[in-house]
Amino acid sequence: MAIQVGDKAPDFELKDNHGRTVKLSDFRGEKNVVLLFYPFAFTGVCTGELCELRDNLPKFADRDTQLLAVSNDSIHTLRVFAEQEGLEYPLLSDFWPHGNVSRAYGVFDEDKGCAVRGTFIVDKEGVVRWTVVNGLPDARDLGDYVKALDTL
């Protein structure tokens, strides 16, 4: 079961597409976080979603928010994907232990071996304030994130 609104967001430590360590708790007291889980780099719906976010990064920066995108791909795959698509926000690798963070948030599909499309907005105190979980083929609406951030 996915993490619910009002829950404390599980902390994690993952490597980004440049090999840097990113911890959710590093943003506590500093920024809101949009934590976006997606199935795989280089797939059609995922590429479309992440490029739409790329094209709208000011909407997040203007709302004092850090965007973190998490997949079960390796950091090497994520590095090439980010370079190819011009993605300048952190792509985090939940590769090993495989899907550990995705499982902690309740969005890991055991049959497919990847995260489903789960998004969690975490406030500056580390509490989940909004969430949506979609199936693998169903893209999310960026406008919904922005509306939710405006309520913080």
C-alpha positions in Angstrom: 0.0 0.0 0.0 1.3 3.4 -1.0 2.3 6.1 1.6 -0.8 8.3 2.4 -1.3 12.0 2.9 -0.3 12.9 6.4 2.3 10.2 6.7 5.9 11.0 7.5 7.8 10.4 4.3 10.3 7.6 4.6 13.8 8.9 4.4 16.2 7.4 1.9 19.7 7.8 0.5 20.1 7.1 -3.3 22.7 8.0 -5.9 21.8 10.4 -8.7 22.7 10.2 -12.3 26.1 11.8 -11.5 26.9 9.4 -8.7 26.2 12.0 -5.9 24.3 10.8 -2.8 20.9 12.4 -2.3 19.0 12.1 0.9 15.4 13.2 1.3 16.1 14.5 4.8 18.7 16.9 3.3 15.8 19.0 2.1 14.0 19.1 5.4 13.5 22.6 6.6 14.8 23.9 3.3 12.5 22.9 0.4 9.3 21.0 -0.5 10.0 17.9 -2.6 8.1 16.5 -5.5 9.2 12.8 -5.3 8.3 11.2 -8.6 8.6 7.4 -9.2 8.6 6.2 -12.8 9.1 2.8 -14.4 12.0 3.1 -16.8 14.2 5.6 -18.6 13.9 5.7 -22.4 10.3 4.6 -22.6 7.7 6.7 -24.3 5.4 7.8 -21.4 8.3 8.2 -19.0 10.3 10.3 -21.4 7.2 12.4 -22.1 6.5 13.0 -18.4 10.1 13.8 -17.5 10.6 16.2 -20.5 7.4 18.0 -19.5 8.8 18.5 -16.1 12.1 19.7 -17.6 10.2 22.3 -19.7 8.4 23.5 -16.5 11.2 23.6 -13.9 10.5 27.2 -13.0 7.1 26.2 -11.7 8.8 24.2 -9.1 11.7 26.6 -8.3 9.1 29.4 -7.9 7.3 27.3 -5.3 10.5 26.6 -3.3 10.4 22.9 -4.4 13.0 20.3 -5.4 12.0 17.8 -8.0 13.5 14.2 -7.5 12.7 11.5 -10.1 13.3 7.9 -9.0 13.5 4.8 -11.2 14.9 1.3 -10.8 17.5 1.9 -13.5 21.2 2.0 -12.9 23.0 5.4 -12.4 24.8 4.8 -15.7 21.5 4.4 -17.6 20.1 7.5 -15.9 23.2 9.5 -16.8 22.8 8.8 -20.5 19.1 9.4 -20.4 19.5 12.7 -18.6 22.2 13.8 -21.1 20.1 12.7 -24.1 16.9 14.5 -22.9 18.6 17.5 -21.3 17.2 16.7 -17.8 18.9 19.0 -15.3 17.1 17.8 -12.1 18.3 14.7 -10.1 17.4 11.3 -11.5 17.8 8.9 -8.6 18.7 5.2 -9.0 16.7 2.7 -6.8 18.6 0.0 -8.6 20.2 -1.8 -5.6 19.0 -3.1 -3.3 16.5 -3.4 -6.2 13.4 -1.3 -5.6 14.1 -0.7 -1.9 12.8 2.9 -1.8 10.0 2.1 -4.2 8.9 -0.6 -1.9 9.1 1.7 1.1 6.7 4.1 -0.7 4.4 1.2 -1.7 4.9 1.8 -5.5 7.0 -1.2 -6.5 5.3 -3.7 -8.9 6.8 -7.1 -7.9 5.6 -8.7 -11.1 7.1 -6.1 -13.4 10.2 -5.4 -11.3 9.8 -1.7 -11.4 8.1 1.2 -9.8 4.6 2.3 -11.0 3.9 6.0 -11.5 3.7 7.3 -8.0 4.1 10.9 -7.0 4.5 12.3 -3.5 4.6 15.9 -2.5 6.6 16.2 0.7 6.5 19.4 2.7 9.5 21.1 4.4 8.8 19.2 7.6 9.0 15.8 5.8 5.2 15.1 5.8 3.4 13.8 2.6 0.9 16.5 1.7 -0.4 15.1 -1.7 0.0 11.9 -3.6 -1.2 10.2 -6.8 -0.4 6.6 -8.0 -1.1 5.7 -11.6 -0.6 2.4 -13.4 2.4 1.8 -15.8 0.7 3.1 -18.9 -1.1 6.1 -17.4 0.8 9.5 -17.5 0.3 12.0 -14.7 -0.9 15.6 -15.1 1.8 18.2 -14.2 -1.0 20.7 -13.5 -2.1 18.6 -10.5 1.4 18.9 -9.0 1.4 22.7 -9.3 -2.1 23.0 -7.8 -1.1 20.8 -4.9 2.1 22.8 -4.3 0.0 26.0 -4.2 -1.8 24.7 -1.2 1.3 24.4 0.9 
